[in-house]
Amino acid sequence: MEAHIDLRAATAADRRFIEDMAVEAFNWNPDRASLSREKVLSDPQLNKYVIDWPREGDSGVIAVGPGGESIGAAWLRFYTAENPGYGFVSEDVPELSIGVVAGWRGKGVGTALIRAVVATAGRVSLSVERANPARDLYLREGFRSLSSDKDADTMVRD
Ligand SMILES: CC(C)(COP(=O)(O)OP(=O)(O)OC[C@H]1O[C@@H](n2cnc3c(N)ncnc32)[C@H](O)[C@@H]1OP(=O)(O)O)[C@@H](O)C(=O)NCCC(=O)NCCS
């Protein structure tokens, strides 16, 4: 059975934590040189996932640990055809980003976050590298692969 995990809606005050979780998401592969927070926040291909949080249309969920600390975040943002996210499928389909603080992974936090953030959304997309074990989690939570390139899949959930 999964442990109970406290969740709350993300607000403007969560910007820094959401930025941290975006850095975690880009650095999922421990065998690869990690991208610094500064790099993620200054590179337009990377910072588009978090810049100006919260923008109109953004929504997110924060998982809260026993001491009230933030332990994970999942958020949805819309992108444009001119400036798409990696998992872009359409301007009216938001893309999911997710990260859980390292010491809290594998305990059901990510599952709870995904369920909460998609609960009120229609179609949602995401991009995941094929080697990332997060792909299995997405499959389990109802995402299917829509298109693939050499290393990554674009997945959607209806
Ligand atoms: C992916 C991630 C958000 C999942 O959150 P989580 O709280 O670890 O997930 P849960 O405990 O609810 O589910 C566990 C499942 O997630 C997947 N998973 C992915 N990365 C994992 C990790 N580092 N540790 C444990 N499980 C992981 C596995 O499929 C696992 O299933 P299993 O328990 O049968 O092996 C989290 O592990 C994380 O932040 N990873 C690094 C950043 C990342 O990869 N973000 C997504 C980029 S597309």
The ligand as an ORCA input file, in Angstrom:
! r2SCAN-3c Opt
* xyz 0 1
  C      10.399     10.243    -11.927
  C       9.993     10.657    -10.533
  C       9.297     12.008    -10.577
  C       9.012      9.607     -9.992
  O       8.642      9.956     -8.674
  P       8.737      8.843     -7.525
  O       8.187      9.450     -6.297
  O      10.103      8.299     -7.487
  O       7.718      7.774     -8.144
  P       6.842      6.666     -7.400
  O       7.498      6.270     -6.133
  O       5.438      7.129     -7.326
  O       6.856      5.515     -8.461
  C       8.019      4.758     -8.604
  C       8.221      4.448    -10.051
  O       8.785      5.580    -10.709
  C       9.792      5.154    -11.591
  N      11.031      5.811    -11.195
  C      11.683      6.660    -12.008
  N      12.775      7.130    -11.436
  C      12.858      6.585    -10.205
  C      13.797      6.703     -9.143
  N      14.878      7.479     -9.229
  N      13.562      6.016     -8.005
  C      12.472      5.242     -7.915
  N      11.540      5.091     -8.890
  C      11.733      5.758    -10.043
  C       9.830      3.659    -11.562
  O       8.998      3.223    -12.622
  C       9.201      3.330    -10.250
  O       8.507      2.131    -10.353
  P       8.954      0.877     -9.460
  O       8.755      1.335     -8.040
  O       8.041     -0.202     -9.893
  O      10.396      0.667     -9.794
  C      11.211     10.746     -9.558
  O      11.803      9.493     -9.437
  C      12.249     11.770    -10.006
  O      12.182     12.931     -9.636
  N      13.231     11.321    -10.817
  C      14.259     12.218    -11.325
  C      13.690     13.300    -12.231
  C      12.927     12.740    -13.431
  O      13.274     11.726    -13.996
  N      11.847     13.450    -13.806
  C      11.051     13.098    -14.969
  C      11.711     13.554    -16.213
  S      10.727     13.079    -17.641
*
